[in-house]
Amino acid sequence: MRISAAGGGTGGHLYPAVSILEKLAEMKKLNVTYFCLEKGIESKILPLEHPEYKLIKIDLKGLERPIWKPSNFTRLLKISQSESIIALEIKQCDFGLMTGGYISYPVGKVCKKLKKPFFIQEQNVVPGLANKALSLSAKKIFVAFDKTVEFFPKSVRNKILVTGNPVREKDNEEMLFGKDYVLVLGGSRGSEFINNLMEEVYKVEHNLKFVHSTGSKEWVDRLSIFENVKAVDYIYNASAAWKGARAVIARAGATTIGEMLYYGLPGILVPWDGATGSHQLYNALEIEKMGKALVLKECDATVSTLLKKLYQVLEMDKKPKMKINPAEIIAKTILEELK
């Protein structure tokens, strides 16, 4: 089975795609072509984790806001030019899988032109521009939240399946960092804001253990002076890190909230102010409404406020892990739809 996949720029778009592809690979023999942004995280991660994937690197930039900015003309032209490269690969595929980010749009558009079925998966409460544009032509649309349905056109809502966010897991993995620690995540690229805030927290909080993914080796060196902090630049085997944690402090990107809900971990979500369309804030508020987290906005983030919320979170019960990974539901549905 030949698949053309796209989704990247950040881990929030990449990892849902990879988790679905990994589940599909358990059910069928796959031949995967993955369209990457040249400077996206996928160009770095996929050669390490899935060297069997054929990578097609495309030099694209996302559209600036507002959409009518003059600079977007050049960007739209590059997107259009990329379609001929994409078409050469799509011609040979059985179907497409898109998980958002602007690389998804030209790939989905070419699938439509060549009459290849394709599926989209949306991780955030408020869908991105690429997925909204592609929804009209998609064979099936997978979303993480019930609320997301109302943001899509009425004409496509009969194609939507609410599954939750797909996550990667390895049940046989041991807990890497022991257990009963607070997991601190700044997203796939790290977060200077969270790093700076937590550095101040570590100066006064010595009773709790922390595992902190910093995004850079410089921050690892800086935080390693604290005896109760295990700092790493990046956590490649995330499932092992989640299994040993008792709570999480993190941004509210798609990968984080998907794993947080899957592993039943309570936490503090600090939405990134710079996220497109405030999608992290909407994600965080939806999780808080579900009673699974507390939201801490950047403008309210102080050491005392964070610690107060953290001790509240530690009183919340850790929920049982989900029985079925949404990635499995999505993979099975795709195969059913293709029959």
C-alpha positions in Angstrom: 0.0 0.0 0.0 1.5 3.3 -1.1 0.8 6.4 1.0 1.7 10.0 0.5 1.7 11.8 3.8 2.2 15.4 4.9 2.1 17.2 8.2 4.9 19.1 9.9 6.7 22.3 10.7 6.2 21.4 14.4 5.8 18.2 16.3 2.1 19.0 16.8 1.5 18.2 13.1 4.3 15.6 12.7 3.7 13.1 15.5 0.0 12.5 14.9 0.8 11.6 11.3 3.6 9.3 12.4 1.4 7.6 15.0 -1.3 6.9 12.4 1.3 5.6 9.9 2.8 3.3 12.5 -0.6 1.8 13.3 -1.3 1.3 9.6 2.0 -0.4 9.3 0.9 -3.0 11.9 -2.1 -3.8 9.7 -0.7 -3.5 6.2 2.6 -3.5 4.4 3.3 0.2 3.7 5.4 2.2 1.3 5.4 5.8 2.7 6.4 9.0 0.9 6.5 11.9 3.3 6.5 15.5 2.1 8.6 17.7 4.4 9.4 21.3 4.9 13.1 21.8 4.4 13.5 23.5 7.8 10.6 21.6 9.6 11.2 19.2 12.5 10.1 16.3 10.2 13.3 16.7 8.1 15.4 16.1 11.3 13.3 13.5 13.1 12.1 11.2 10.3 15.5 10.1 9.0 16.3 9.0 12.5 13.1 7.3 13.4 11.8 6.0 10.0 14.7 5.8 7.6 12.5 3.6 5.4 10.3 6.6 4.5 11.0 8.3 1.3 11.3 12.0 2.1 10.5 14.8 -0.4 11.7 18.1 0.9 9.9 21.2 -0.2 11.0 24.8 0.4 7.8 26.6 1.5 6.8 29.3 3.9 3.4 29.7 5.5 1.1 32.6 4.7 1.4 35.7 6.9 -1.5 37.3 8.6 -3.5 39.2 7.4 -3.9 37.0 4.4 -3.9 39.9 1.9 -0.3 40.9 2.8 1.7 41.6 -0.5 4.5 39.2 0.6 1.9 36.3 0.4 1.9 36.6 -3.4 5.4 35.2 -3.6 4.6 32.5 -1.1 1.5 31.4 -3.0 3.5 31.3 -6.2 6.0 28.9 -4.5 3.2 26.7 -3.3 1.8 26.5 -6.8 5.2 25.7 -8.3 5.7 22.9 -5.8 2.7 21.1 -7.1 4.5 19.7 -10.1 7.1 18.0 -7.9 4.4 16.7 -5.6 2.3 15.3 -8.5 5.1 13.0 -9.6 4.9 11.1 -6.3 1.1 11.4 -5.8 0.5 9.6 -9.2 1.9 6.4 -7.7 0.1 6.5 -4.3 -3.1 4.8 -3.2 -4.2 7.6 -0.9 -3.0 10.6 1.0 -2.8 11.5 4.7 -2.6 15.1 5.9 -2.3 16.3 9.5 -2.0 20.1 8.9 0.7 22.7 8.5 1.0 24.6 5.2 2.9 21.7 3.6 -0.4 19.8 3.8 -2.3 22.1 1.5 -0.5 21.6 -1.8 -0.3 17.8 -1.2 -4.0 17.6 -0.6 -4.7 19.8 -3.6 -2.7 17.6 -5.9 -4.5 14.5 -4.5 -7.8 16.1 -5.4 -6.5 17.0 -9.0 -5.4 13.4 -9.5 -8.5 11.9 -8.0 -6.6 10.2 -5.2 -8.6 9.8 -1.9 -7.1 11.5 1.1 -7.8 11.9 4.8 -7.1 14.7 7.1 -6.6 14.8 10.9 -7.0 18.0 13.0 -5.4 18.1 16.4 -6.5 21.5 17.7 -9.9 22.8 18.9 -9.8 25.4 16.1 -8.8 23.9 12.8 -5.9 25.4 10.8 -6.3 27.0 7.4 -4.9 24.0 5.4 -7.3 21.5 7.0 -10.3 23.8 6.6 -9.5 24.3 2.9 -8.9 20.6 2.3 -12.0 19.5 4.2 -14.3 19.9 1.2 -12.4 17.3 -0.8 -11.3 14.9 2.0 -12.8 11.4 2.1 -12.8 11.5 5.9 -11.9 14.1 8.6 -10.7 13.0 12.0 -10.8 15.5 14.9 -9.7 15.5 18.5 -12.6 17.4 20.1 -16.4 17.6 19.8 -16.2 21.4 19.7 -14.0 21.3 16.6 -16.9 20.1 14.4 -18.6 23.5 14.5 -15.6 25.2 12.9 -15.9 23.1 9.7 -18.4 23.9 7.0 -21.8 22.3 7.5 -21.5 20.5 4.2 -18.6 18.3 5.5 -19.7 17.5 9.0 -21.1 14.1 8.0 -17.6 13.1 7.1 -16.2 14.0 10.5 -15.2 11.4 13.2 -14.3 12.6 16.7 -11.5 10.3 17.9 -9.2 12.2 20.2 -5.6 12.9 19.2 -3.4 10.0 18.1 -0.3 9.4 20.1 2.8 7.3 19.8 3.3 4.6 22.5 5.5 1.6 23.1 4.0 -0.5 25.9 7.3 -2.4 26.5 9.3 0.7 27.2 10.7 1.1 30.7 10.3 4.4 32.5 13.4 6.4 31.7 13.5 8.8 34.6 12.1 6.7 37.5 8.7 7.8 38.6 6.7 10.4 40.5 8.2 13.5 38.9 6.7 16.6 37.3 7.3 16.5 33.5 8.1 20.0 32.0 7.7 20.4 28.3 8.1 23.4 26.1 7.0 21.9 22.8 9.1 20.3 20.1 11.3 23.4 19.8 11.5 24.2 23.5 10.2 27.3 25.2 12.4 30.2 26.4 9.4 31.4 28.4 8.9 28.1 30.3 12.6 27.6 30.7 13.0 31.0 32.3 10.0 30.6 34.5 10.9 27.1 35.7 14.5 28.2 36.5 13.1 30.6 39.0 10.7 27.9 40.3 13.7 25.5 40.8 15.4 28.0 43.0 12.7 27.8 45.6 11.0 24.4 45.1 13.2 21.5 46.4 10.6 18.9 47.5 9.5 17.8 44.1 11.4 16.0 41.3 11.3 17.4 37.8 12.1 16.1 34.3 12.5 19.1 32.0 12.8 19.0 28.2 14.5 22.3 27.4 14.9 22.4 23.6 18.6 23.2 23.7 21.9 21.9 25.2 22.6 25.4 26.6 19.5 25.2 28.8 20.4 21.7 29.9 23.7 23.0 31.2 22.0 25.9 32.9 19.4 23.8 34.7 21.6 20.9 35.6 22.8 22.7 38.8 19.5 21.9 40.5 19.7 18.5 42.2 16.0 17.7 41.9 15.9 18.5 38.1 16.8 16.1 35.3 17.2 18.4 32.2 17.4 17.0 28.7 17.4 18.9 25.4 14.8 16.7 23.7 12.8 13.6 24.7 12.7 11.2 21.7 10.8 8.4 23.5 8.0 10.4 24.9 5.9 7.5 26.0 8.6 6.4 28.5 8.7 9.9 30.0 4.9 10.2 30.3 4.6 6.8 32.1 6.7 7.8 35.1 5.2 11.3 35.6 2.6 12.4 38.2 1.8 15.7 36.6 2.9 17.9 33.6 3.7 21.6 33.1 3.5 22.3 29.3 2.5 24.4 26.4 -0.9 23.5 24.9 0.2 22.2 21.5 -1.5 19.2 19.9 1.0 16.5 20.7 1.2 17.5 24.4 -2.6 17.6 25.0 -3.0 14.3 23.1 -0.5 12.5 25.2 -1.7 14.2 28.4 -5.3 12.9 27.8 -4.1 9.5 26.6 -1.9 8.9 29.7 -4.5 10.4 32.1 -2.0 12.9 33.5 -3.3 16.2 35.2 -1.3 19.3 34.5 -0.8 23.0 34.1 -1.1 24.3 30.5 0.7 27.5 29.6 -0.5 28.4 26.1 1.9 30.2 23.8 0.8 33.7 23.1 2.3 33.6 19.6 0.3 30.6 18.5 -1.6 31.1 15.2 -5.2 32.1 15.8 -4.6 31.6 19.6 -5.1 27.9 19.0 -3.1 26.9 22.1 -5.3 29.0 24.3 -8.5 27.4 22.9 -6.9 23.9 23.4 -6.0 24.7 27.0 -9.4 26.1 27.9 -11.1 23.0 26.4 -8.9 20.7 28.5 -9.6 22.8 31.6 -13.3 22.6 30.9 -12.9 18.8 30.9 -11.4 19.0 34.4 -8.1 17.6 33.2 -5.8 20.7 33.7 -5.5 24.2 34.9 -4.6 27.1 32.6 -1.9 29.6 33.3 -1.7 32.4 30.9 1.7 34.0 30.2 0.6 37.3 31.5 -0.3 35.7 34.9 2.7 33.4 35.1 4.7 34.0 38.3 6.6 31.6 40.5 4.0 31.8 43.3 1.1 31.5 40.9 2.6 28.5 39.2 3.5 26.7 42.5 0.0 27.3 43.8 -1.6 25.7 40.7 1.0 22.9 40.7 0.1 21.8 44.2 -3.6 22.0 43.2 -2.9 19.8 40.2 -1.0 17.3 42.3 -4.2 16.8 44.3 -6.0 15.8 41.2 -6.3 12.1 40.5 -4.2 10.5 37.7 -6.7 8.9 35.4 -6.3 5.4 33.9 -4.7 5.3 30.5 -7.1 5.3 27.5 -8.0 1.7 26.5 -7.6 2.4 22.8 -5.2 4.7 21.1 -7.0 7.1 18.7 -4.3 6.3 16.2 -5.7 2.7 16.0 -9.3 4.0 15.5 -8.1 6.3 12.7 -6.0 3.6 11.0 -8.9 1.0 11.0 -11.4 3.6 9.7 -9.0 4.6 6.8 -8.8 0.9 5.8 -12.6 0.5 6.0 -13.1 3.6 3.9 -10.8 2.4 1.2 -12.6 -1.0 0.8 
